[in-house]
Amino acid sequence: MPISLRVSELSSRTERQKVGERTINPMSDSSPPDQGGIAGIVTSFIKGIAGLGGFLVSKITGFFSFSWTKFWGFIVQAKQYIWNFNWNATDAQLDTEINNRFKQLAIQLGGATGNALGWLFCGVVPAATIMAFNEPLGAYALKAVTEEGLEELADNFGALFKQLYIQGTIAVATWAYKSVRKVIKSNAKFVGKIFGAKIEYALQAWGEKDSKPWSFAMSYENALEKIPNATLREAVEEFGEEFDEACTEAGYVIANSVDTFYAQKMLEKQQFPLLGEVRYVEITPNRNLPDNKIILGGDEELLKPLIIQTLANNQQLGDRDIGTNYGTNDGFPVRSIKPEVVLKFYQAKKDRIIGKDANGKPVGNNNPLMMQISFRLMNKDETDFTTETYAKELAAKIYSKFGKPPFKINKGMQLYTYSDFAKGYQMILWVESQNEARKVVKQVLDIQNHVIDDELLRIGSKPVAAKTGKNKKQVLGKIEEVATIGKKAGIVTFTHAILNIGNGTQPINLVDLTGRRKKVVHKNTPS
């Protein structure tokens, strides 16, 4: 009878059907696809080991990553260790404790290493060997063994490194405690001289052979046993247990919430950055000048308006000179050579009262406020002051506007400016409000019968409010606290006005309300 062979039922064909078409080669490299024998086995083995190593490295790295949950777990374990630690243990007992910690690490290391080598030599190596002869079947087998093996290896090595961290920390802490105690006991006599013989005896007996064990847990249990009322004792014991459990659980909830919150924020930032990704842009404003480039960098959303602004500024300004050219026939006359009128303001004594001292006497500000306003006479020059005619007219006008009655300004923390260069005005005013600034500007412009232009009155930047406090002064041998106020808040009053015509001449006193200046133009100024 002839032998019939059903090819479709061969185990190799069955496995090939399970694998499917050869569309992806998971172990492909630069070696020829038909490479077999010892070379193929070695190559497949090395590739498998490389993949396994990379997986373990990623797992180990993940274990050492910081999280608040891990940190709280470390605190809980440290608390438990300190709570149950025998603080009266002998040196021999401490050495035994350290040796037991290292012994546990050695056992854990042996178990993890044996498990890894078992999966390696009995799982990865056979699968790599099969792949050298039958690549689809070997890939299928390698996939199956790595899914199970790597999961178990990850758990074992994760537990190993966790124990390495915990047991190593405990061993180091125990050794440090032993060393510190030895140093303290060696200086027991010196400590006894300071604190007494009882302390010296206690230090010498600390950790000796016949010492009774002592721990916080034992002390707590003894305290509970001393409570005479059984109901109260059980209530206190239940309170302590529930408090400890609730505190531990609440800590884990808080730590996990913090980790989850930051993880969500990081994910949102990766997926949906609020300001977009960081980009760098090179701008060439003028195509005819390719070497003239501007490089900008920053978050995408912040970069968009900056690009538009940069192009607009370049288009408006370009290589133009934006400086103001004074002194030409078609421009403004040079302001710096024109006569200058300066109005002076000073804080009066009655406006400097800021409180009372311990005896009820008024206390004034130690730093009186001052203000100065100046403007140029653009239609005048030094020839207009060869006689007193115009000077008297100007002084009378200033006196009528600022001297009768004395003009007051509420100086404050807000900056206002008024600039009309054609008429000689460039005022910088620190006052309390816009209405106050407009009142001052209008009064100054009235001297030359000019009309205020509200479009030229601008508000500036507002500084941080000045702090208030007290200064200590020595008066007649006694220390007194004198209050002070901010440097720009208060009332200033007009005191005098001067005129500078330049060219080395002395300033001319136009108006003086103090009576301290000589040769004042306005003769009717009261002293």
Disulfide bonds with the S-S distance in Angstrom:
none
